[in-house]
């Protein structure tokens, strides 16, 4: 359903990982996030011909990468699943780029400016981050990153457990709700 706006003739390129890394996420909210990115991309194209690309996969993210993201709240480095939407549209200048997720900010006359703010809320609620790359007249790329299920991303977690276990002789119980 989130691809309905593309029915008007905008070419859509898909580059989807198979299999996609597993993440803990609400499917409805993920559809809403992708819909927000795609709607934004189509609006950036305006009346001009252009393309929209949706890509998924996994990538290694380090502190340098996270320093250039929104929600760069000291995420541990490691492998993250991503959803990326790229357009060949009008792009954004630095001022617009700095406000893209602000509530009630909009570059168009109609609309309430809540679409991208809602997308940010979804990403935040899924413990993710988002990176936006754009240049005026060069298009934009929105990359949402999410922790991969079953991949430990904690810094020094094993060292902490060892120190506590050695000095306090505690037992750790790990429960996994996976059907496997």
N, C-alpha and C positions, 0 to 999 in steps of 0.2 A: 504493500500500500504506500510506502514512503517513496516509491519510484513513480507514482502517478504524475507528478509535475513534469516528468520527462516525456510524457506522452505527446507533448507539443513539438517534438522534433529535436531536442537536445541530445546529441550522441552521448552515450554512457559507456565508459570502458570499465570493465571489472577485472581486478587482479586479486583474486581471493585465495588465501592459503588453504590447502587441503591436505591434511586436516588442519583446522584452526586450533591454536592452543586454547585450552579450557580456561575460562575465567568465571568467577562467581558474579553473576549479573542478572538483573531483571530484564527479560526479553522485551517487554513492552517499553521500558525506558531506553534500552539500546536502540530500538526502532525509532523512538522519538529523537534520540541524539543524532542518529544517521539522517533522519528526515530533516532536522534542523540544519545540519551541515549541507545536505543536498539542496535544500530550499535556498540557503544563503548563496551557494555556488550558482544556482540557476539565476537568482536575482543579480548576481555579479556579472553574468553574461549579458543581461538586458536584452536588447534587440539584436545584438551581434551574434554571429555564429561562433560557436566554441564547443568545448568538450568538458565533461565532468568525469572524473575517474574516482572509483572507490577501490581501495586496496586494504587487505588485511594480512596479518602475519605476526611474527615475533621479531623483536630486535633487542640488542643489548643497549642499555642506557646507563651512562655513568654520571657523575656529579656535574661535569661540564654540560652534558645534554640537558639535565634537569634544571640547571641554572637559567636556561633560556625558555622554560615552560611556565605556563600559568599553573598555580598550585604547586610550586616547587618547594614543598614543605619538607625538605630533608629526606627525600625518598632514597632508599638504599639502591646502590647500583645492582644491576642484574638484568635478566631477561624479562621483558614485558610484552604482552600482546598489544597490538595496535589496530586501530581503524583509522584510515586516512582518506580524506576527501580533498581532491585537487580540482581546481577549475582554471580555465584559460581566460577568465573574465577581467574585469577592470582593476583588480588588485586594490590595495589600501595604502594610503600614506601612513607615516608614523603616528600622527595624531589619531586617525581612525583606528589603527591597529591597537593603540593603547586603550581604546574604549570599547572594543568589539564585544566584550562580555558584560559591560555595564548594563544594569537594568534600565529600561526605558530609553536606551540609546538606539537610534535608528538613522540610517542614511537615506531612507526613502520617506516620501510624504505621508504614505499610509502605513499603518502598522503601529504596534505599541512598543516595539523594541524589547520584547520579552523572550523571543526565540532563543537567542544565543545565551542569555542569562539562564534560561531553563536548561540548556545543554550543559553549561558550567555546573549547575547544581547536580545534574545527573552524574557527571564525571566525578565531582567531589564526593557524592554519596557512595560511589563505587571504589573509593580510595585510589582514584586515578589522577592523571595529569594531562594537560593538553598543550601542544606546541602549535603556534601559528606562524607561518612564514608567508610573507606577501610583499610585493613591490607594486607601486602604482603602474598600471597598464600591463602588468606581467602575470596576473592571476594570483591565486592564494592556495595554500595547503594547510588544512587543519588535521592534526594528528592527535588522536586520543589514545592514551596509554593506560593499560590496566594490569595489575599483578596477575601472573599466571597461576592458576590453581595447582597446588602441590609443589611449587618452586619456592624454596626458602630464600627470602630476600633480606633477612635480618642481619645486621652487622654485629658480629661478636656474640651472637646468641649462644653458640655452643660453648664458648669460653666461659660465659656467665654461668651456665648450667653446671659446667665442670667444677668451677670454683665453689658454688653453693653446695653441690653434691659432696664434694670432698670435705668441706668444713662442717656442714650441717647434716650430712647423710640423709638427704631427702629422696623420696621416690617420685618419679614423674610418670604420670599416666597419660598416654596419647590415645585419643579416640577419633576414628575416622568414620564419617557417615557415608562414605562411598559404597555403592552396591558391590563393587568389585572386591 
